[in-house]
């Protein structure tokens, strides 16, 4: 790698991913809530919670941006899409826990025929976490 590409002398590792589906939430293919500014209100319901640990394995303090990507199980969709990130500063030998909540909207695609957001039913949503889209050491999945 060349100098100046956001690299530092600090190293971080990623571990202990947890991907959990929220209980008692509507996972129907189409949202059913009232329409308000920004869309139907249940588009913003949290359906998946993701946690991961990011230890600073370098010898000094530094910053890291943990990125979370979701693979939506729908034909013709990108392999992964950025759906969350968190930047944090930490001292040497410290571990941060990254927490990201994914909404129905995060897992939906725009249906051009129905003119509505649609969530793929009976699919496995793959969640990946890492420091860049090219380095995603953590992988988890949840069925909807």
Residue frames as a rotation matrix with the C-alpha (Angstrom) as fourth column:
UNK 1
0.575 0.818 0.000 0.00
0.818 -0.575 0.000 0.00
0.000 0.000 -1.000 0.00
UNK 2
-0.235 -0.618 0.750 1.08
0.585 -0.707 -0.399 3.52
0.776 0.345 0.527 -0.69
UNK 3
-0.751 -0.099 -0.653 1.40
0.614 -0.470 -0.635 6.24
-0.244 -0.877 0.414 1.91
UNK 4
-0.893 0.384 -0.232 -1.61
-0.390 -0.921 -0.024 8.51
-0.223 0.069 0.972 2.31
UNK 5
-0.500 0.748 -0.437 -4.42
-0.228 0.373 0.899 6.00
0.835 0.549 -0.016 1.82
UNK 6
0.425 0.716 0.553 -5.81
-0.697 -0.131 0.705 6.30
0.577 -0.686 0.444 5.34
UNK 7
0.426 -0.352 -0.833 -3.24
0.413 0.895 -0.167 3.90
0.805 -0.273 0.527 6.71
UNK 8
0.623 -0.277 0.731 -1.69
-0.710 -0.592 0.381 4.22
0.328 -0.757 -0.565 10.15
UNK 9
-0.477 -0.848 -0.232 0.83
-0.562 0.497 -0.661 2.50
0.676 -0.185 -0.713 12.33
UNK 10
-0.446 0.433 0.784 -1.98
-0.768 0.265 -0.583 1.10
-0.460 -0.862 0.214 14.43
UNK 11
-0.793 0.228 -0.565 -3.50
-0.213 0.765 0.607 -2.32
0.571 0.602 -0.559 13.87
UNK 12
-0.250 0.808 0.534 -6.97
-0.915 -0.016 -0.404 -3.51
-0.318 -0.589 0.743 14.78
UNK 13
-0.982 0.080 -0.173 -8.49
0.009 0.927 0.375 -6.95
0.190 0.366 -0.911 14.75
UNK 14
-0.243 0.967 0.080 -12.15
-0.912 -0.256 0.320 -7.93
0.330 0.005 0.944 14.60
UNK 15
-0.890 -0.074 -0.450 -13.90
0.018 0.980 -0.196 -10.70
0.456 -0.182 -0.871 16.50
UNK 16
-0.801 0.560 -0.211 -16.93
0.458 0.347 -0.818 -12.06
-0.385 -0.752 -0.535 18.31
UNK 17
-0.819 0.570 -0.055 -19.68
-0.454 -0.588 0.670 -11.10
0.350 0.574 0.741 15.88
UNK 18
-0.688 0.721 0.080 -23.26
0.417 0.484 -0.769 -11.49
-0.594 -0.496 -0.634 17.05
UNK 19
-0.860 0.491 -0.140 -26.17
-0.394 -0.464 0.793 -11.20
0.325 0.737 0.593 14.59
UNK 20
-0.789 0.614 -0.036 -29.63
0.444 0.529 -0.723 -11.41
-0.425 -0.586 -0.690 16.13
UNK 21
-0.568 0.724 0.393 -33.08
0.301 -0.262 0.917 -11.04
0.766 0.639 -0.069 14.66
UNK 22
-0.825 0.339 0.452 -35.43
-0.562 -0.580 -0.590 -8.90
0.063 -0.741 0.669 16.74
UNK 23
-0.807 0.590 -0.023 -38.35
0.578 0.781 -0.239 -10.76
-0.123 -0.206 -0.971 18.28
UNK 24
-0.004 0.966 -0.258 -41.96
0.786 -0.157 -0.598 -9.82
-0.618 -0.205 -0.759 17.64
UNK 25
-0.423 -0.109 -0.900 -41.39
-0.355 -0.894 0.275 -7.69
-0.834 0.435 0.339 14.55
UNK 26
0.694 0.717 0.064 -43.34
-0.142 0.223 -0.964 -7.73
-0.706 0.660 0.257 11.31
UNK 27
-0.463 -0.886 0.013 -41.26
-0.223 0.131 0.966 -9.46
-0.858 0.444 -0.258 8.64
UNK 28
0.523 0.711 0.470 -43.91
0.393 0.288 -0.873 -9.51
-0.756 0.642 -0.128 5.92
UNK 29
-0.100 -0.577 0.811 -42.67
0.987 0.046 0.154 -8.89
-0.126 0.816 0.565 2.40
UNK 30
-0.209 0.112 0.971 -44.28
0.416 -0.889 0.192 -5.42
0.885 0.444 0.140 2.26
UNK 31
-0.984 -0.109 -0.141 -44.49
0.175 -0.437 -0.882 -2.87
0.035 -0.893 0.449 5.07
UNK 32
-0.236 0.971 -0.033 -47.97
0.827 0.218 0.519 -2.36
0.511 0.095 -0.854 6.50
UNK 33
-0.380 0.022 -0.925 -47.59
0.776 -0.537 -0.332 0.83
-0.503 -0.843 0.187 8.56
UNK 34
0.729 0.645 -0.231 -49.14
0.482 -0.722 -0.496 4.23
-0.487 0.250 -0.837 7.98
UNK 35
0.124 -0.654 0.747 -47.45
0.887 -0.265 -0.379 6.50
0.446 0.709 0.547 5.45
UNK 36
0.774 -0.033 -0.633 -45.63
0.342 -0.820 0.460 9.45
-0.534 -0.572 -0.623 6.97
UNK 37
0.747 -0.595 -0.297 -42.79
-0.661 -0.616 -0.427 11.68
0.071 0.516 -0.854 5.83
UNK 38
-0.308 -0.940 0.150 -39.99
-0.924 0.333 0.187 9.33
-0.226 -0.081 -0.971 4.80
UNK 39
-0.572 0.146 -0.807 -42.28
-0.389 0.818 0.424 6.41
0.722 0.557 -0.411 3.98
UNK 40
0.509 0.782 -0.360 -44.29
-0.085 0.461 0.883 3.88
0.857 -0.419 0.301 5.91
UNK 41
0.483 -0.301 0.822 -43.50
-0.844 -0.409 0.346 4.03
0.232 -0.861 -0.452 9.63
UNK 42
0.814 -0.160 0.558 -42.57
-0.179 0.845 0.503 0.35
-0.552 -0.510 0.660 9.92
UNK 43
0.759 -0.650 0.035 -39.73
0.163 0.138 -0.977 0.82
0.630 0.747 0.211 7.40
UNK 44
0.025 -0.763 0.645 -37.79
-0.604 -0.526 -0.599 2.13
0.797 -0.375 -0.474 10.41
UNK 45
0.875 0.260 0.408 -38.47
-0.482 0.546 0.685 -0.86
-0.044 -0.796 0.603 12.69
UNK 46
-0.204 -0.976 0.074 -35.25
-0.978 0.207 0.040 -2.53
-0.054 -0.064 -0.996 13.84
UNK 47
0.797 0.502 -0.336 -35.18
-0.552 0.831 -0.068 -6.12
0.245 0.240 0.939 12.58
UNK 48
0.620 -0.670 -0.408 -31.55
0.572 0.742 -0.350 -7.12
0.537 -0.017 0.843 13.12
UNK 49
0.872 -0.441 0.213 -28.99
-0.474 -0.649 0.595 -6.16
-0.124 -0.620 -0.775 15.78
UNK 50
0.641 -0.740 -0.203 -25.29
0.394 0.545 -0.740 -6.67
0.658 0.394 0.641 15.10
UNK 51
0.849 -0.488 0.204 -22.43
-0.451 -0.467 0.761 -6.48
-0.276 -0.738 -0.616 17.61
UNK 52
0.675 -0.723 -0.149 -18.72
0.463 0.572 -0.677 -7.02
0.574 0.388 0.721 17.06
UNK 53
0.768 -0.505 -0.394 -15.58
0.248 -0.333 0.910 -6.44
-0.590 -0.797 -0.131 19.10
UNK 54
0.721 -0.587 0.369 -12.69
0.255 -0.270 -0.928 -4.39
0.644 0.764 -0.045 17.70
UNK 55
0.723 -0.527 -0.447 -9.50
0.494 -0.058 0.867 -4.53
-0.483 -0.848 0.218 19.79
UNK 56
0.785 -0.613 -0.095 -6.62
-0.579 -0.670 -0.465 -2.10
0.221 0.419 -0.880 19.23
UNK 57
0.874 -0.484 0.033 -3.70
0.459 0.847 0.268 -4.50
-0.158 -0.219 0.963 18.78
UNK 58
0.353 -0.757 0.551 -1.19
0.326 -0.452 -0.830 -1.71
0.877 0.472 0.087 18.09
UNK 59
-0.200 -0.586 -0.785 1.14
0.946 0.092 -0.310 -0.15
0.254 -0.805 0.536 20.60
UNK 60
-0.965 -0.104 -0.241 -0.44
0.170 -0.948 -0.270 3.31
-0.200 -0.302 0.932 20.65
UNK 61
-0.149 0.968 -0.201 -3.79
0.176 -0.174 -0.969 5.08
-0.973 -0.180 -0.145 20.50
UNK 62
-0.987 -0.152 -0.048 -5.56
-0.023 -0.166 0.986 5.36
-0.158 0.974 0.160 17.20
UNK 63
-0.165 0.962 -0.217 -8.84
-0.702 -0.269 -0.659 5.54
-0.693 0.044 0.720 15.32
UNK 64
-0.949 -0.015 0.316 -10.74
0.185 0.783 0.594 2.99
-0.256 0.622 -0.740 13.29
UNK 65
-0.284 0.905 -0.316 -13.92
-0.935 -0.335 -0.119 3.03
-0.214 0.262 0.941 11.20
UNK 66
-0.775 0.147 0.614 -15.77
0.101 0.989 -0.109 -0.27
-0.623 -0.023 -0.782 11.48
UNK 67
-0.537 0.563 -0.628 -18.01
-0.843 -0.364 0.395 -0.85
-0.007 0.742 0.670 8.45
UNK 68
-0.448 0.504 0.738 -21.04
-0.037 0.815 -0.579 -3.12
-0.893 -0.286 -0.346 8.24
UNK 69
-0.689 0.193 -0.698 -22.24
-0.721 -0.090 0.687 -4.54
0.070 0.977 0.202 4.92
UNK 70
-0.106 0.737 0.667 -25.43
-0.336 0.605 -0.722 -6.48
-0.936 -0.301 0.184 4.22
UNK 71
-0.976 -0.098 -0.193 -26.01
-0.216 0.387 0.896 -8.93
-0.013 0.917 -0.399 1.40
UNK 72
-0.150 0.988 0.043 -29.69
-0.761 -0.087 -0.642 -8.80
-0.631 -0.129 0.765 0.43
UNK 73
-0.687 -0.154 0.710 -30.80
0.136 0.933 0.334 -12.21
-0.714 0.326 -0.620 -0.95
UNK 74
0.519 0.835 -0.185 -32.48
-0.011 -0.209 -0.978 -10.85
-0.855 0.509 -0.099 -4.06
UNK 75
0.158 -0.447 0.880 -31.49
0.893 0.444 0.066 -11.73
-0.421 0.776 0.470 -7.61
UNK 76
0.313 -0.117 0.942 -29.71
0.723 -0.614 -0.316 -8.93
0.615 0.781 -0.108 -9.42
UNK 77
0.993 0.018 0.121 -28.68
-0.067 -0.744 0.665 -7.12
0.102 -0.668 -0.737 -6.22
UNK 78
0.185 -0.978 0.098 -25.08
-0.694 -0.200 -0.691 -6.23
0.696 0.060 -0.716 -5.34
UNK 79
-0.079 -0.315 -0.946 -23.19
0.352 0.879 -0.322 -8.83
0.932 -0.359 0.042 -3.31
UNK 80
-0.146 0.011 -0.989 -23.01
0.984 -0.104 -0.147 -6.41
-0.105 -0.994 0.004 -0.38
UNK 81
0.220 0.268 0.938 -24.16
0.360 -0.916 0.177 -2.90
0.907 0.299 -0.298 0.47
UNK 82
-0.850 -0.525 -0.042 -22.84
0.273 -0.373 -0.887 -0.55
0.450 -0.765 0.460 3.17
UNK 83
0.174 0.985 -0.005 -25.53
0.404 -0.067 0.912 -0.26
0.898 -0.161 -0.410 5.82
UNK 84
0.989 0.148 0.001 -23.70
0.065 -0.437 0.897 1.12
0.133 -0.887 -0.442 8.84
UNK 85
0.067 -0.997 -0.040 -20.40
0.488 0.068 -0.870 2.31
0.870 0.039 0.491 10.23
UNK 86
0.976 0.144 -0.161 -18.91
0.208 -0.421 0.883 3.60
0.059 -0.896 -0.441 13.46
UNK 87
0.161 -0.951 0.264 -15.71
0.140 -0.243 -0.960 5.58
0.977 0.191 0.094 13.97
UNK 88
0.988 0.126 -0.092 -14.03
0.103 -0.079 0.992 5.43
0.118 -0.989 -0.091 17.34
UNK 89
0.154 -0.949 0.276 -10.78
-0.547 -0.314 -0.776 6.48
0.823 -0.032 -0.568 18.97
UNK 90
0.979 0.192 -0.071 -9.14
-0.052 0.571 0.819 4.17
0.198 -0.798 0.569 21.47
UNK 91
0.329 -0.890 0.316 -6.00
-0.922 -0.229 0.313 3.77
-0.206 -0.394 -0.896 23.47
UNK 92
-0.404 -0.593 -0.697 -3.57
-0.695 0.694 -0.188 0.88
0.595 0.408 -0.692 23.04
UNK 93
-0.951 -0.042 -0.307 -4.85
0.087 0.915 -0.393 -2.54
0.297 -0.401 -0.867 24.12
UNK 94
-0.567 0.823 0.034 -8.44
-0.441 -0.268 -0.857 -1.28
-0.696 -0.500 0.515 24.44
UNK 95
-0.852 0.387 0.354 -11.43
0.524 0.633 0.570 -3.03
-0.004 0.671 -0.742 22.85
UNK 96
-0.658 0.714 -0.239 -14.51
-0.674 -0.700 -0.235 -1.27
-0.335 0.006 0.942 21.49
UNK 97
-0.537 0.602 0.591 -17.84
0.553 0.780 -0.293 -2.97
-0.638 0.170 -0.751 20.86
UNK 98
-0.931 0.258 -0.259 -19.48
-0.365 -0.602 0.710 -1.90
0.027 0.755 0.655 17.62
UNK 99
-0.470 0.854 0.225 -23.30
0.474 0.458 -0.752 -1.97
-0.745 -0.247 -0.620 17.68
UNK 100
-0.893 0.261 -0.366 -25.43
-0.449 -0.553 0.701 -1.45
-0.020 0.791 0.612 14.58
UNK 101
-0.301 0.876 0.377 -29.18
0.128 0.429 -0.894 -1.85
-0.945 -0.221 -0.241 14.30
UNK 102
-0.999 -0.028 0.026 -30.57
0.026 -0.017 1.000 -2.69
-0.028 0.999 0.018 10.87
UNK 103
-0.351 0.925 -0.142 -34.06
-0.521 -0.319 -0.791 -1.55
-0.778 -0.204 0.595 9.95
UNK 104
0.306 0.579 0.756 -36.56
0.443 0.616 -0.651 -3.04
-0.843 0.534 -0.068 7.54
UNK 105
0.920 0.039 -0.389 -35.52
-0.267 -0.663 -0.699 -0.28
-0.285 0.747 -0.600 5.11
UNK 106
0.011 -0.999 -0.036 -31.85
-0.863 -0.028 0.504 -1.41
-0.505 0.025 -0.863 5.32
UNK 107
-0.633 -0.237 0.737 -32.89
-0.062 0.965 0.257 -4.87
-0.772 0.117 -0.625 4.13
UNK 108
0.367 0.889 0.272 -35.40
0.340 0.144 -0.929 -3.84
-0.866 0.434 -0.250 1.49
UNK 109
-0.819 -0.497 0.289 -35.21
0.445 -0.231 0.865 -3.14
-0.363 0.837 0.410 -2.23
UNK 110
-0.393 0.682 -0.617 -37.38
-0.562 -0.709 -0.425 -0.79
-0.728 0.180 0.662 -4.25
UNK 111
-0.396 0.395 0.829 -39.97
0.642 0.764 -0.057 -2.71
-0.656 0.510 -0.556 -6.23
UNK 112
-0.929 -0.057 -0.367 -40.48
-0.178 -0.798 0.575 -0.71
-0.326 0.600 0.731 -9.44
UNK 113
-0.668 0.741 -0.070 -43.68
0.296 0.351 0.888 -2.56
0.682 0.573 -0.454 -10.33
UNK 114
0.120 0.739 -0.662 -45.39
0.936 0.138 0.324 -2.10
0.332 -0.659 -0.675 -6.94
UNK 115
0.000 -0.249 0.968 -43.72
0.030 -0.968 -0.249 1.27
1.000 0.029 0.007 -6.27
UNK 116
0.858 0.231 0.459 -42.98
-0.457 -0.065 0.887 0.17
0.235 -0.971 0.050 -2.70
UNK 117
-0.292 -0.926 0.239 -40.10
-0.938 0.229 -0.259 -1.09
0.185 -0.300 -0.936 -0.58
UNK 118
0.765 0.503 -0.401 -40.03
-0.466 0.863 0.193 -4.88
0.444 0.039 0.895 -0.53
UNK 119
-0.076 -0.750 0.657 -38.20
-0.943 0.267 0.196 -7.21
-0.323 -0.605 -0.728 1.82
UNK 120
-0.238 -0.095 -0.967 -37.21
-0.621 0.780 0.076 -10.60
0.747 0.618 -0.244 0.46
UNK 121
0.504 0.474 0.722 -38.99
-0.850 0.421 0.316 -13.34
-0.154 -0.773 0.615 2.37
UNK 122
0.918 -0.120 0.379 -37.44
0.071 0.988 0.139 -16.70
-0.391 -0.101 0.915 3.11
UNK 123
0.657 -0.743 0.129 -33.92
0.096 -0.088 -0.992 -15.47
0.748 0.663 0.013 2.54
UNK 124
0.474 -0.627 -0.618 -30.60
0.861 0.183 0.475 -15.45
-0.185 -0.757 0.626 4.31
UNK 125
0.910 -0.206 0.359 -29.20
-0.112 -0.958 -0.265 -11.97
0.399 0.201 -0.895 4.90
UNK 126
0.327 -0.888 -0.323 -25.41
0.890 0.405 -0.211 -12.06
0.318 -0.218 0.923 5.14
UNK 127
0.991 -0.063 0.114 -23.78
-0.104 -0.910 0.402 -9.47
0.079 -0.410 -0.908 7.42
UNK 128
0.328 -0.943 -0.054 -20.07
0.843 0.318 -0.435 -8.66
0.427 0.097 0.899 7.13
UNK 129
0.995 -0.054 -0.086 -17.97
0.004 -0.827 0.562 -6.36
-0.102 -0.559 -0.823 9.34
UNK 130
0.256 -0.965 0.062 -14.47
0.961 0.261 0.091 -5.00
-0.104 0.037 0.994 8.86
UNK 131
-0.079 -0.436 -0.896 -12.26
0.388 -0.842 0.375 -1.97
-0.918 -0.318 0.236 8.33
UNK 132
-0.527 -0.035 -0.849 -12.92
-0.682 -0.579 0.447 -1.71
-0.507 0.815 0.281 4.58
UNK 133
0.561 0.808 -0.179 -15.05
-0.739 0.392 -0.548 -3.29
-0.372 0.439 0.817 1.88
UNK 134
0.381 -0.512 -0.770 -11.97
-0.583 0.513 -0.630 -5.25
0.718 0.689 -0.102 0.80
UNK 135
-0.734 -0.610 -0.298 -11.21
-0.094 0.526 -0.845 -6.58
0.672 -0.592 -0.444 4.27
UNK 136
0.106 0.875 0.472 -14.28
-0.883 -0.136 0.450 -8.01
0.458 -0.464 0.758 6.02
UNK 137
-0.760 -0.594 -0.262 -13.04
-0.430 0.763 -0.483 -10.64
0.487 -0.254 -0.836 8.46
UNK 138
-0.789 0.518 0.330 -16.34
-0.140 0.372 -0.918 -11.10
-0.598 -0.770 -0.221 10.31
UNK 139
-0.679 0.608 -0.411 -19.33
-0.464 0.079 0.882 -12.78
0.569 0.790 0.228 8.74
UNK 140
-0.788 0.547 0.281 -22.71
-0.001 0.456 -0.890 -13.70
-0.615 -0.702 -0.359 10.14
UNK 141
-0.813 0.576 -0.081 -26.17
-0.090 0.013 0.996 -14.40
0.575 0.817 0.042 8.79
UNK 142
-0.693 0.700 0.174 -29.80
-0.191 0.054 -0.980 -14.29
-0.695 -0.712 0.097 9.78
UNK 143
-0.786 0.524 0.329 -32.92
0.586 0.461 0.666 -15.79
0.197 0.716 -0.670 8.18
UNK 144
-0.747 0.642 -0.171 -35.98
-0.525 -0.728 -0.440 -13.63
-0.407 -0.239 0.882 7.59
